[in-house]
Amino acid sequence: MIMKTRRAMRGPVMSMSGAGTATLSDEEIVDLGRWMSGAVTDGWRDPAMAELLKEREWKLSHPGDQAVVPTGSATGDARLLPVGDIESRYVSMGEEYVGLAVPVAVTDRSAKAQTECFRRVARMLTQALGPAPIVGSHGDLRPFFESGPAWGDPYLRWRGGVDSLELRAGVHGPELVLMPNGPVENWLSRQGHGEQFALKGFLGERHVVRFDENGARRVYDQALAGLELPGLWQAEDWDTFSIALTEWLTTFSAELRALGVWFGPVIHGGDRVGFDVYPLDDGVVLAADLPEDFDAAPLGWSSESIPDDPWIGAPHQWRLSGVNAKDLATALVETARATGLTAPNELVIADGTDHQDGDGRDALRYSFTCYGLGLRQGW
């Protein structure tokens, strides 16, 4: 297990009393996104931050304390995120801050409300700024060892040459975070040390699949140039993998829906066993390819079709659906073991969407790396 000290998620100081909902208008969200994506941060030090905030007629109310930036918005005050003891390990250019966070909406704490609110803002910003070069989920371990919301921690990141703009899940709703690339990417790359649960969630890199007379080839977004991604960690035993899979399945469907992207992972053990993971609006459905003489019914699987079955006509023999991630994870692990696999290092996760046939036109896609499962990746 990771031994770092976990930090509670830093949320906005609310300018509204009690519970409620609030949101910036569509025009305000787009205007804010464009301003932040084009901001000049000049090293992320106090003088530059003061000049940046002045552009919006904002200023720090408690410099050196909470770094609160009153905005007068019902969605809550903005925050400058100062470099603390943990952040200082990943700063190399003298930055005094690692981000400016501005909440854009406050909504009900339920997963459904948070998902739909995030999806609406994500769609709006994608139309205004173009597709994000990076999308993903922090799991419950976002940069600098902070935890995220219980419903999920999706993000879209428009990566620039020096700074990035990220739409992420906040305490009360989605927020826009402008941040220097160096510290957050340094933190990410240094988590690839192989320790159990060193990273969570998943990360998608934008690319275009171009089809020509020679077949299909990937062309990655130029904004990804220079991005150093960490290696994966390997689950040491079935218990560790079961915990990781439970955590991952708990938020997977809500996060994909919030992001508005598709990802069809396949967990397989070579030719012996394969599990397709299909996200639903509420829960997950699994499909299993198992040896012909293997009876999976005692392990909870059904050979019957399910409502809105995504695999009608496909060769999958067995299906299992539900909203209880722990039950789904337990069934998958027990089934893998029953087919003769001896350890999770015999399993591999692959992105099933990479192998869909093209229609002869360029197709926008994301290549996903799953950090939270403790499995090798590939076919």
C-alpha positions as CSV (number, residue, x, y, z in Angstrom):
1,M,0.0,0.0,0.0
2,I,1.1,3.6,-0.6
3,M,2.5,5.1,2.6
4,K,2.2,8.8,1.7
5,T,0.0,11.0,3.8
6,R,-3.3,11.5,2.2
7,R,-4.8,15.0,2.1
8,A,-8.4,15.9,2.0
9,M,-9.6,17.6,-1.2
10,R,-9.4,21.3,-1.0
11,G,-12.7,22.9,-1.8
12,P,-14.0,26.4,-2.4
13,V,-15.0,28.8,0.3
14,M,-18.7,29.1,-0.4
15,S,-20.3,32.6,-0.8
16,M,-23.7,31.1,-0.4
17,S,-25.2,29.9,2.9
18,G,-26.5,26.4,3.4
19,A,-27.1,23.8,0.7
20,G,-28.3,24.7,-2.8
21,T,-27.4,24.8,-6.4
22,A,-25.8,27.5,-8.6
23,T,-24.1,27.7,-11.9
24,L,-22.4,30.2,-14.1
25,S,-24.2,30.9,-17.3
26,D,-23.1,29.2,-20.5
27,E,-21.5,32.4,-21.7
28,E,-19.7,32.9,-18.4
29,I,-18.3,29.4,-18.4
30,V,-17.0,29.7,-22.0
31,D,-15.6,33.2,-21.3
32,L,-13.8,32.0,-18.1
33,G,-12.4,28.9,-19.9
34,R,-11.0,31.0,-22.8
35,W,-9.5,33.6,-20.4
36,M,-7.9,30.9,-18.3
37,S,-6.5,29.0,-21.3
38,G,-4.9,32.1,-22.6
39,A,-3.7,33.5,-19.3
40,V,-0.1,34.7,-18.9
41,T,1.2,33.3,-15.6
42,D,4.9,34.3,-15.8
43,G,6.4,31.7,-13.4
44,W,3.5,31.4,-11.0
45,R,4.9,33.9,-8.4
46,D,3.1,36.5,-6.4
47,P,3.6,39.5,-8.6
48,A,2.4,37.7,-11.7
49,M,-0.6,36.2,-9.9
50,A,-1.6,39.7,-8.7
51,E,-1.5,41.0,-12.3
52,L,-3.4,38.0,-13.5
53,L,-6.2,38.4,-10.9
54,K,-6.4,42.1,-11.7
55,E,-7.6,41.2,-15.2
56,R,-10.8,40.0,-13.6
57,E,-10.9,42.6,-10.9
58,W,-10.1,39.9,-8.4
59,K,-7.5,40.0,-5.6
60,L,-6.3,37.8,-2.7
61,S,-8.2,38.3,0.5
62,H,-5.8,36.3,2.7
63,P,-2.3,36.2,1.1
64,G,-0.2,33.5,2.6
65,D,-3.1,31.9,4.4
66,Q,-5.9,30.2,2.4
67,A,-5.2,32.2,-0.7
68,V,-8.9,32.9,-1.2
69,V,-9.9,34.9,-4.2
70,P,-13.4,36.4,-3.7
71,T,-15.3,36.5,-7.0
72,G,-18.8,37.4,-5.8
73,S,-20.2,34.4,-7.6
74,A,-22.8,32.1,-6.0
75,T,-20.7,29.2,-7.2
76,G,-18.1,30.0,-4.6
77,D,-14.8,31.8,-4.3
78,A,-11.7,31.0,-6.4
79,R,-8.5,29.7,-4.7
80,L,-4.9,30.1,-5.5
81,L,-3.2,26.8,-4.6
82,P,0.1,27.6,-2.8
83,V,3.2,25.4,-2.9
84,G,3.3,23.6,0.4
85,D,5.7,21.0,1.8
86,I,4.4,18.2,-0.5
87,E,4.2,20.4,-3.6
88,S,7.7,21.7,-3.1
89,R,9.1,18.2,-3.9
90,Y,7.8,18.6,-7.4
91,V,8.5,22.2,-8.1
92,S,11.6,22.9,-10.1
93,M,11.2,26.4,-11.6
94,G,10.5,28.4,-8.4
95,E,6.7,28.4,-8.7
96,E,5.0,29.7,-5.6
97,Y,1.6,28.4,-6.7
98,V,0.5,25.2,-8.4
99,G,-2.9,26.3,-9.6
100,L,-5.8,28.7,-9.7
101,A,-9.1,26.9,-9.1
102,V,-12.5,28.5,-10.0
103,P,-15.8,26.7,-9.3
104,V,-18.3,27.0,-12.1
105,A,-21.2,25.1,-10.7
106,V,-22.7,23.9,-7.4
107,T,-25.1,21.0,-7.5
108,D,-26.6,18.2,-5.5
109,R,-24.0,15.7,-4.0
110,S,-25.6,12.7,-5.7
111,A,-23.5,10.9,-8.3
112,K,-26.2,11.4,-10.9
113,A,-26.4,15.2,-10.4
114,Q,-22.7,15.6,-10.3
115,T,-22.2,13.5,-13.4
116,E,-24.8,15.4,-15.5
117,C,-23.5,18.8,-14.3
118,F,-19.9,17.8,-15.2
119,R,-21.0,16.4,-18.6
120,R,-22.8,19.6,-19.4
121,V,-19.8,21.8,-18.7
122,A,-17.4,19.4,-20.4
123,R,-19.5,19.5,-23.6
124,M,-19.7,23.3,-23.5
125,L,-15.9,23.7,-23.1
126,T,-15.1,21.1,-25.7
127,Q,-17.2,23.0,-28.3
128,A,-15.5,26.3,-27.3
129,L,-11.9,25.1,-26.9
130,G,-11.8,21.9,-29.0
131,P,-11.3,18.3,-27.8
132,A,-9.1,18.0,-24.7
133,P,-5.7,16.3,-25.5
134,I,-6.0,14.4,-22.2
135,V,-9.0,13.0,-20.4
136,G,-9.2,10.6,-17.5
137,S,-9.8,9.9,-13.9
138,H,-7.6,10.5,-10.9
139,G,-9.3,7.7,-9.1
140,D,-9.2,8.6,-5.4
141,L,-5.6,9.8,-5.7
142,R,-5.2,13.1,-7.5
143,P,-1.9,15.0,-7.8
144,F,0.0,15.9,-4.6
145,F,-1.8,13.0,-2.8
146,E,-5.2,14.7,-2.5
147,S,-8.4,12.6,-2.5
148,G,-11.2,13.3,-4.8
149,P,-15.1,13.1,-4.7
150,A,-16.6,9.8,-3.7
151,W,-18.7,9.6,-6.9
152,G,-15.7,9.8,-9.2
153,D,-12.8,12.1,-10.1
154,P,-13.0,12.7,-13.9
155,Y,-11.0,15.4,-15.7
156,L,-10.4,16.9,-19.1
157,R,-7.1,18.7,-19.6
158,W,-6.2,21.2,-22.3
159,R,-2.4,21.0,-22.2
160,G,-0.5,24.0,-23.4
161,G,3.3,24.5,-23.8
162,V,3.7,25.9,-20.2
163,D,0.4,25.7,-18.5
164,S,-2.7,23.5,-18.7
165,L,-6.4,24.1,-18.1
166,E,-8.2,21.3,-16.4
167,L,-11.9,20.8,-15.8
168,R,-12.1,18.6,-12.7
169,A,-14.6,17.4,-10.2
170,G,-14.7,19.7,-7.2
171,V,-16.2,19.3,-3.7
172,H,-19.6,20.8,-4.7
173,G,-19.4,20.6,-8.5
174,P,-17.1,21.0,-11.5
175,E,-14.3,23.6,-11.4
176,L,-11.8,25.0,-13.8
177,V,-8.1,24.8,-12.7
178,L,-5.3,26.6,-14.4
179,M,-2.0,25.0,-13.5
180,P,1.7,24.9,-14.5
181,N,2.6,21.7,-16.3
182,G,5.9,21.1,-14.5
183,P,4.7,20.2,-10.9
184,V,1.7,18.1,-11.8
185,E,3.5,16.2,-14.6
186,N,6.5,15.7,-12.3
187,W,4.3,14.3,-9.6
188,L,2.6,11.9,-12.2
189,S,5.8,10.6,-13.7
190,R,7.4,10.0,-10.3
191,Q,4.5,7.8,-9.2
192,G,5.6,5.1,-11.7
193,H,7.9,3.5,-9.1
194,G,5.8,0.2,-8.9
195,E,4.5,0.5,-5.4
196,Q,1.1,-1.0,-4.8
197,F,-1.7,1.5,-5.5
198,A,0.9,4.2,-6.4
199,L,-1.6,5.5,-9.0
200,K,-5.3,5.2,-9.5
201,G,-7.8,5.8,-12.3
202,F,-7.1,6.0,-16.0
203,L,-5.6,8.4,-18.6
204,G,-6.6,8.9,-22.2
205,E,-4.4,10.5,-24.8
206,R,-6.1,12.0,-27.8
207,H,-5.2,10.8,-31.3
208,V,-6.7,10.7,-34.7
209,V,-6.9,7.4,-36.6
210,R,-6.2,8.1,-40.2
211,F,-7.2,5.6,-42.8
212,D,-5.5,5.4,-46.2
213,E,-4.4,2.8,-48.7
214,N,-1.9,1.4,-46.2
215,G,-4.5,0.9,-43.5
216,A,-5.0,2.7,-40.2
217,R,-2.4,4.7,-38.3
218,R,-2.5,6.9,-35.1
219,V,-1.5,10.5,-35.2
220,Y,-1.3,11.9,-31.6
221,D,-2.3,15.4,-30.6
222,Q,0.8,17.7,-30.8
223,A,-0.1,19.1,-27.4
224,L,1.1,15.7,-25.9
225,A,4.7,16.3,-27.0
226,G,7.1,16.0,-24.1
227,L,4.5,14.4,-21.8
228,E,6.2,11.7,-19.7
229,L,3.8,9.0,-18.5
230,P,4.7,6.7,-15.6
231,G,4.9,2.9,-15.7
232,L,2.2,0.6,-14.3
233,W,2.2,-1.1,-10.9
234,Q,1.5,-4.9,-10.7
235,A,-1.0,-6.3,-8.2
236,E,0.9,-8.9,-6.2
237,D,-2.0,-11.2,-5.3
238,W,-5.7,-11.7,-5.9
239,D,-6.8,-9.8,-2.8
240,T,-4.9,-6.7,-4.0
241,F,-6.4,-7.0,-7.5
242,S,-9.9,-7.5,-6.1
243,I,-9.6,-4.3,-4.0
244,A,-8.3,-2.4,-7.0
245,L,-11.0,-3.7,-9.3
246,T,-13.7,-2.9,-6.8
247,E,-12.5,0.7,-6.5
248,W,-12.2,1.1,-10.3
249,L,-15.6,-0.3,-11.1
250,T,-17.3,1.8,-8.4
251,T,-16.8,5.0,-10.3
252,F,-16.0,3.9,-13.9
253,S,-19.4,4.3,-15.5
254,A,-20.1,7.7,-13.9
255,E,-16.7,9.0,-14.9
256,L,-17.0,8.0,-18.5
257,R,-20.5,9.5,-18.7
258,A,-19.2,12.7,-17.2
259,L,-16.4,12.9,-19.7
260,G,-18.6,12.1,-22.7
261,V,-16.1,9.6,-24.1
262,W,-16.2,5.9,-24.8
263,F,-13.8,3.3,-23.4
264,G,-14.4,-0.5,-23.7
265,P,-11.8,-2.3,-21.6
266,V,-11.1,-6.0,-22.0
267,I,-9.5,-8.0,-19.2
268,H,-8.1,-11.2,-20.5
269,G,-5.8,-14.1,-19.7
270,G,-4.6,-14.9,-23.2
271,D,-6.7,-17.6,-24.9
272,R,-8.0,-19.0,-21.6
273,V,-10.4,-16.3,-20.4
274,G,-11.6,-12.8,-21.3
275,F,-13.9,-10.3,-19.7
276,D,-15.5,-7.3,-21.5
277,V,-16.4,-4.4,-19.3
278,Y,-19.4,-2.3,-20.5
279,P,-20.4,0.8,-18.6
280,L,-24.1,1.5,-18.1
281,D,-25.9,4.6,-16.9
282,D,-26.2,2.9,-13.6
283,G,-23.7,0.2,-12.9
284,V,-21.6,-2.1,-15.1
285,V,-22.2,-5.2,-17.2
286,L,-19.5,-7.8,-17.7
287,A,-19.4,-10.4,-20.5
288,A,-17.1,-13.4,-20.2
289,D,-15.5,-15.7,-22.9
290,L,-14.7,-18.9,-21.1
291,P,-13.8,-22.5,-22.0
292,E,-16.7,-24.3,-23.7
293,D,-17.0,-26.9,-20.9
294,F,-16.9,-24.3,-18.1
295,D,-20.1,-23.7,-16.2
296,A,-20.1,-20.2,-14.8
297,A,-23.7,-20.3,-13.4
298,P,-22.6,-21.3,-9.9
299,L,-20.4,-18.2,-9.8
300,G,-23.4,-15.9,-10.6
301,W,-23.1,-15.6,-14.3
302,S,-26.1,-16.0,-16.7
303,S,-26.1,-17.3,-20.2
304,E,-29.3,-15.3,-21.0
305,S,-29.4,-12.0,-22.7
306,I,-30.0,-8.9,-20.5
307,P,-32.1,-5.7,-21.2
308,D,-30.3,-3.5,-23.8
309,D,-27.8,-6.3,-24.2
310,P,-24.7,-4.8,-26.0
311,W,-23.5,-8.2,-27.1
312,I,-26.5,-9.6,-29.0
313,G,-25.0,-11.7,-31.8
314,A,-21.6,-11.6,-30.2
315,P,-19.8,-14.9,-29.1
316,H,-19.9,-14.0,-25.4
317,Q,-21.4,-17.0,-23.5
318,W,-21.9,-15.4,-20.1
319,R,-23.1,-12.1,-18.7
320,L,-23.2,-10.4,-15.3
321,S,-24.6,-7.0,-14.5
322,G,-25.1,-5.0,-11.4
323,V,-24.4,-1.8,-9.4
324,N,-22.4,-3.5,-6.6
325,A,-18.8,-3.2,-7.7
326,K,-17.5,-5.5,-5.0
327,D,-19.8,-8.3,-6.1
328,L,-18.8,-7.8,-9.7
329,A,-15.1,-7.8,-8.8
330,T,-15.4,-10.9,-6.6
331,A,-17.2,-12.8,-9.4
332,L,-14.6,-11.8,-12.0
333,V,-11.7,-12.8,-9.7
334,E,-13.3,-16.1,-8.7
335,T,-14.0,-17.0,-12.3
336,A,-10.5,-16.2,-13.4
337,R,-9.1,-18.4,-10.6
338,A,-11.6,-21.2,-11.4
339,T,-10.3,-21.3,-15.0
340,G,-6.8,-22.1,-13.8
341,L,-5.1,-18.7,-13.5
342,T,-2.9,-18.6,-10.5
343,A,-2.1,-14.9,-10.1
344,P,-3.3,-11.5,-11.4
345,N,0.0,-11.2,-13.3
346,E,-1.5,-13.6,-15.8
347,L,-4.2,-11.1,-16.6
348,V,-3.8,-8.2,-19.1
349,I,-6.1,-5.2,-19.7
350,A,-6.6,-3.9,-23.2
351,D,-8.6,-1.1,-24.8
352,G,-11.2,-2.9,-26.8
353,T,-12.2,0.3,-28.7
354,D,-8.8,0.3,-30.4
355,H,-9.8,-2.7,-32.5
356,Q,-13.0,-1.4,-34.0
357,D,-13.1,-1.3,-37.8
358,G,-12.9,2.1,-39.3
359,D,-15.3,3.4,-41.9
360,G,-12.6,5.0,-44.2
361,R,-12.8,8.4,-42.5
362,D,-10.5,9.9,-39.9
363,A,-11.8,9.1,-36.4
364,L,-11.1,11.0,-33.2
365,R,-10.2,8.6,-30.3
366,Y,-8.3,8.3,-27.1
367,S,-5.8,5.7,-26.1
368,F,-6.4,4.7,-22.5
369,T,-3.9,3.6,-19.9
370,C,-5.4,2.0,-16.8
371,Y,-3.3,2.9,-13.8
372,G,-5.7,1.8,-11.0
373,L,-6.0,-2.0,-11.7
374,G,-2.5,-3.2,-11.1
375,L,-2.4,-5.1,-14.4
376,R,-0.2,-5.1,-17.4
377,Q,-1.6,-3.5,-20.5
378,G,-1.8,-4.8,-24.1
379,W,-3.2,-7.7,-26.1
